[in-house]
Amino acid sequence: MFVKNEKGIALVTALMFTMITLGIVMMLLYMVTQASKITAANKKYKTALEASYGAVDLIAQDILPKILNPSFPFSASDYADVSLLLPDSACLNEKMKKPTSLWNSAVCNANTKMVDANIKSDFTFNLKATNDPVGYKMYAKIVDTKCTAALPACTNSQDPATTKDPAYNATIKGLVVADAVIGGGGPQEIQPKPAYYTIEVQGERALNPHEKSKLSVLYAY
């Protein structure tokens, strides 16, 4: 069978090519839009991640060493620039001095062991920048404490009131004197054994909590 009248075939062909072209253009636009969204989301995440790294540095290099060392009295007011708060100092005291199994449940409830740093946090503060006056809200929480000594308290606590045993208290403070070592210049000081703290950190943008990052940190002192 032969079609004698081919009028309109050019129009149909042109419309088909137009539809194909539009489809290709729409696909390209979709890919560009999605790429832009992914890039923006990745940038926001990296910014939140850097804020969390900054929080870890502040906690590990400044706050915790001061809390653990009585030679440097700790006060949250010293960190007024970042609005540092210790929402539950009694529980934090338990966590710093005792292994997890010995945390007083009347002081530290089950929520204090949850990995969500923004629930029953031990530390909260804000990190800001000159171009970001609102900044990021930081949450940090100790969720596990492990001691290397088989004692009722971590030997780094340096708390003379931990027990009624003077010898043990002195060990905690690292003041027990050992016998002189052959060839040495006298008695040696027994150093406290370290404790290990698992710390969960979450940083989230103050104006948009969906922009956030989480870190798990193992801190030894």
C-alpha positions as CSV (number, residue, x, y, z in Angstrom):
1,M,0.0,0.0,0.0
2,F,1.4,3.4,-1.0
3,V,0.5,6.7,0.7
4,K,-0.2,9.1,-2.1
5,N,-0.6,12.2,0.1
6,E,2.5,12.9,2.4
7,K,1.3,16.3,3.4
8,G,2.1,17.0,7.2
9,I,4.8,14.4,7.5
10,A,7.4,17.2,8.0
11,L,5.4,18.7,10.8
12,V,5.1,15.4,12.6
13,T,8.8,14.8,12.2
14,A,9.6,18.3,13.5
15,L,7.3,17.8,16.5
16,M,9.0,14.4,17.4
17,F,12.5,16.0,17.2
18,T,11.2,18.9,19.4
19,M,9.9,16.5,22.0
20,I,13.2,14.6,22.0
21,T,15.2,17.8,22.3
22,L,12.9,19.0,25.2
23,G,13.4,15.7,27.0
24,I,17.2,16.0,26.7
25,V,17.1,19.6,27.9
26,M,14.8,18.7,30.9
27,M,17.2,15.9,31.8
28,L,20.2,18.2,31.7
29,L,18.4,20.8,33.8
30,Y,17.4,18.1,36.4
31,M,21.0,16.8,36.6
32,V,22.4,20.4,37.1
33,T,19.8,21.1,39.8
34,Q,20.5,17.9,41.7
35,A,24.2,18.5,41.4
36,S,23.7,22.0,42.9
37,K,21.6,20.6,45.7
38,I,24.2,17.9,46.5
39,T,27.0,20.5,46.4
40,A,25.2,22.8,48.8
41,A,24.3,20.0,51.2
42,N,27.9,18.8,51.2
43,K,29.2,22.3,51.9
44,K,26.7,22.7,54.8
45,Y,27.8,19.3,56.2
46,K,31.5,20.1,56.0
47,T,30.9,23.4,57.8
48,A,29.0,21.6,60.5
49,L,31.7,19.0,60.6
50,E,34.5,21.6,61.0
51,A,32.4,23.1,63.9
52,S,32.3,19.7,65.6
53,Y,36.0,19.3,65.2
54,G,36.5,22.7,66.8
55,A,34.3,21.5,69.7
56,V,36.4,18.4,70.1
57,D,39.6,20.4,70.3
58,L,38.1,22.7,72.9
59,I,36.9,19.9,75.1
60,A,39.9,17.6,74.7
61,Q,42.6,20.2,74.9
62,D,41.2,22.7,77.3
63,I,38.0,21.8,79.2
64,L,38.7,18.2,80.3
65,P,42.4,18.8,81.3
66,K,41.3,21.6,83.6
67,I,38.5,19.5,85.1
68,L,40.9,16.6,85.7
69,N,43.7,18.6,87.1
70,P,43.0,20.3,90.4
71,S,46.0,22.6,89.9
72,F,43.9,24.5,87.4
73,P,40.5,25.2,89.1
74,F,37.8,24.9,86.5
75,S,35.0,27.4,86.1
76,A,32.4,27.5,83.3
77,S,32.5,31.3,83.6
78,D,36.0,31.2,82.1
79,Y,34.3,30.2,78.8
80,A,31.7,33.0,78.7
81,D,32.7,33.8,75.1
82,V,31.3,30.4,74.0
83,S,28.4,30.4,76.6
84,L,29.6,27.1,78.1
85,L,27.1,25.3,80.3
86,L,27.3,22.1,82.4
87,P,23.6,21.1,82.6
88,D,24.3,18.3,85.1
89,S,27.5,18.7,86.9
90,A,26.7,16.0,89.5
91,C,26.4,13.4,86.8
92,L,29.5,14.7,85.1
93,N,31.4,14.3,88.3
94,E,30.3,10.6,88.4
95,K,31.4,10.1,84.8
96,M,34.8,11.6,85.4
97,K,35.7,9.6,88.4
98,K,34.1,6.2,88.0
99,P,33.8,3.5,85.4
100,T,30.4,3.3,83.7
101,S,29.3,0.3,85.7
102,L,29.6,2.3,88.9
103,W,27.8,5.4,87.9
104,N,25.2,6.2,90.5
105,S,21.8,5.6,88.7
106,A,20.1,8.1,91.0
107,V,22.4,10.8,89.6
108,C,23.0,9.5,86.0
109,N,19.9,8.0,84.5
110,A,19.7,5.8,81.4
111,N,19.5,8.8,79.1
112,T,23.1,9.9,80.1
113,K,24.4,6.8,78.3
114,M,22.5,7.4,75.1
115,V,24.7,8.2,72.0
116,D,22.5,11.2,71.2
117,A,24.7,14.0,72.5
118,N,21.9,16.5,72.6
119,I,20.0,14.4,75.2
120,K,21.2,14.9,78.8
121,S,24.4,16.7,77.5
122,D,27.4,17.2,79.8
123,F,28.5,20.3,77.9
124,T,26.8,22.8,75.7
125,F,28.2,25.8,74.1
126,N,28.2,28.0,70.9
127,L,30.9,28.4,68.3
128,K,30.6,31.5,66.2
129,A,32.5,33.3,63.4
130,T,32.9,36.9,62.3
131,N,30.7,36.1,59.3
132,D,28.3,33.9,61.3
133,P,27.3,35.7,64.5
134,V,24.7,33.0,65.3
135,G,27.0,30.0,64.7
136,Y,26.6,26.4,65.8
137,K,25.2,24.9,68.9
138,M,27.5,22.2,70.3
139,Y,26.5,19.3,72.5
140,A,28.9,16.8,74.1
141,K,28.4,13.9,76.4
142,I,30.5,11.2,78.0
143,V,28.7,7.9,77.4
144,D,31.3,5.5,78.7
145,T,34.2,5.6,81.1
146,K,36.8,2.8,81.4
147,C,39.5,2.6,84.0
148,T,42.7,0.6,83.6
149,A,42.9,-0.1,87.4
150,A,40.7,-2.6,89.3
151,L,39.7,0.0,91.8
152,P,36.4,1.6,92.7
153,A,37.4,4.8,91.0
154,C,39.5,5.9,88.1
155,T,43.1,6.6,89.3
156,N,43.3,9.9,87.4
157,S,40.5,11.5,89.5
158,Q,43.0,12.9,92.0
159,D,40.3,13.1,94.6
160,P,41.6,12.5,98.1
161,A,38.0,12.0,99.4
162,T,37.2,9.1,97.2
163,T,37.6,6.5,99.9
164,K,38.6,6.2,103.5
165,D,41.8,4.4,102.7
166,P,44.7,6.9,102.8
167,A,47.0,4.6,100.8
168,Y,44.4,4.3,98.0
169,N,43.8,8.0,98.1
170,A,47.5,8.7,97.7
171,T,47.6,6.3,94.8
172,I,44.8,8.2,93.1
173,K,46.9,11.4,93.5
174,G,50.0,9.7,92.3
175,L,51.9,10.4,95.5
176,V,52.7,6.8,96.6
177,V,56.5,6.6,96.8
178,A,58.1,3.4,95.5
179,D,61.5,1.9,96.5
180,A,64.6,3.5,95.0
181,V,65.6,2.0,91.7
182,I,69.1,0.6,91.4
183,G,71.3,3.4,90.0
184,G,68.6,5.9,90.5
185,G,68.7,9.1,92.5
186,G,66.1,8.3,95.0
187,P,62.4,7.3,95.3
188,Q,60.1,7.4,92.4
189,E,56.6,8.7,92.1
190,I,53.9,6.2,91.0
191,Q,52.0,7.8,88.1
192,P,48.2,7.5,88.0
193,K,46.9,5.0,85.5
194,P,44.8,6.6,82.7
195,A,41.1,6.4,82.2
196,Y,39.3,6.3,78.8
197,Y,36.2,8.4,78.0
198,T,34.0,7.8,75.0
199,I,32.5,11.2,74.1
200,E,29.7,11.9,71.7
201,V,29.7,15.3,70.0
202,Q,27.0,16.9,67.9
203,G,27.2,20.2,66.2
204,E,24.2,21.8,64.6
205,R,23.5,25.2,63.1
206,A,21.6,27.4,65.6
207,L,19.2,28.7,62.9
208,N,18.7,25.3,61.2
209,P,19.2,22.1,63.4
210,H,19.0,20.0,60.2
211,E,22.5,21.2,59.3
212,K,24.4,19.0,61.7
213,S,27.3,16.5,62.2
214,K,28.1,13.9,64.8
215,L,31.5,12.6,66.1
216,S,32.5,9.9,68.4
217,V,35.7,10.5,70.3
218,L,37.9,8.3,72.5
219,Y,39.7,10.5,75.1
220,A,42.5,9.2,77.4
221,Y,43.9,11.0,80.4
